[in-house]
Amino acid sequence: MTNIHVMALDFGNGFVKGRINDENFVVPSRIGYKSNNDKQLEGFINSEIDVSEFVINDDYENVILFGKDLDKTTSTGKDTASTNNRYIYQSFEDLVECSIGLLARELPEEEIDVVIATGMPSNEIDSKSQAQFEEILRRNRSITIDGITKVVNVQDIKIIAQPMGTLLDLHMENGKVFKSFTEGKYSVLDFGSGTTIIDTYQNLKRVEEESFVINKGMIDFYKRIATHVSKEADGASITPRMIEEGMEYKQCKVNSRLTVDFVDYFIEEQEKIIQEVMSRFETVVGNINSIDRIIVTGGGSAIHFDSLSYYYPDVFEKVENSQLSNVRGYEKLGELLKDKVEQEVDRFEQTRN
């Protein structure tokens, strides 16, 4: 029987995360398109610049650029972030294809059979958006990455609510869910790039009335700080990405002559975020003591966790390497899906013999 591989993917608004055979990638959710009038990648493919060329289904008229260093090689970089049905946009489809291609490149075979496990915001589950997302994922495709072609046959897919990935990562091992998780009540606070999500689960089921999605995330947080910095810099254009890059020292390099310290603005805006999130949490979820565990995850968890813990000591738990927590959970779910598909293939082959 053909070997089936598990692809786990987490398509965040800020970063897409992928995992296959214990190999991970974290790449900005941005793509570019190679122009016929220049040689954007000449000399880069075999260098330390992390960006690749992707050709989908032999469409050499549209060469897609994708990688951590995309903006070092092209000015065509485009965000795929959206809180309004991002699944209908060609740029998001291209992001999916490139992400699948990156994982396929980790495998030696030219043609591979896979199952794909991923997630989407809880409020989009069982919606038209999920059907659109599924249609993109289920396609078989040929992907050429830097001249190497992989044929990817998708045998099955599974989409779950994003925060459930983190909970499965913490409460599932060897295909079995821990009994405490099946009986307890858990909340996940997910500080994503485009959204902030609170999902509450009891007996493995989402408690709708104790869950909510704020369509603002870390990108909006950086935008608020950028507005302050721009005023100090005489109206200079300051992007959220510039703020994100300066987070370690809370400084924004405006140009070679001017660097603006934004630690006070960071504290001011962070306090607003924490108060907004916790106000919603207490209104929607109610008594914090009724929750067995409250897990903080997402790309913004490292930034906001200490502030949360200051206001609410001994309440929240931080996930190790939180940016990958969802995709680790998806992978565990994908292993179950792989087993199911392999059993179906075995039964089919037995009926033929």
Sequence and secondary structure as in RCSB ss.txt:
>XXXX:A:sequence
MTNIHVMALDFGNGFVKGRINDENFVVPSRIGYKSNNDKQLEGFINSEIDVSEFVINDDYENVILFGKDLDKTTS
TGKDTASTNNRYIYQSFEDLVECSIGLLARELPEEEIDVVIATGMPSNEIDSKSQAQFEEILRRNRSITIDGITK
VVNVQDIKIIAQPMGTLLDLHMENGKVFKSFTEGKYSVLDFGSGTTIIDTYQNLKRVEEESFVINKGMIDFYKRI
ATHVSKEADGASITPRMIEEGMEYKQCKVNSRLTVDFVDYFIEEQEKIIQEVMSRFETVVGNINSIDRIIVTGGG
SAIHFDSLSYYYPDVFEKVENSQLSNVRGYEKLGELLKDKVEQEVDRFEQTRN
>XXXX:A:secstr
   EEEEEEEE SSEEEEEETTEEEEEESEEEE  TTS TTTTTTTSS   EEEEETT TTS EEESTTHHHH S
  EE   SS GGGSHHHHHHHHHHHHHHHTTSS SEEEEEEEEEE GGGTTSHHHHHHHHHHT  EEEEETTEEE
EEEEEEEEEEEHHHHHHHHHHEETTEE HHHHHSEEEEEEE SS EEEEEEETTEE GGG EEES  HHHHHHHH
HHHHHHHTTT    HHHHHHTTTTTEEE SSS EEE HHHHHHHHHHHHHHHHHHHHHHT  GGG SEEEEESTT
HHHHHHHHHHHSTTTEEE TTGGGHHHHHHHHHHHHHHHHHHHHHHHHHHHH 
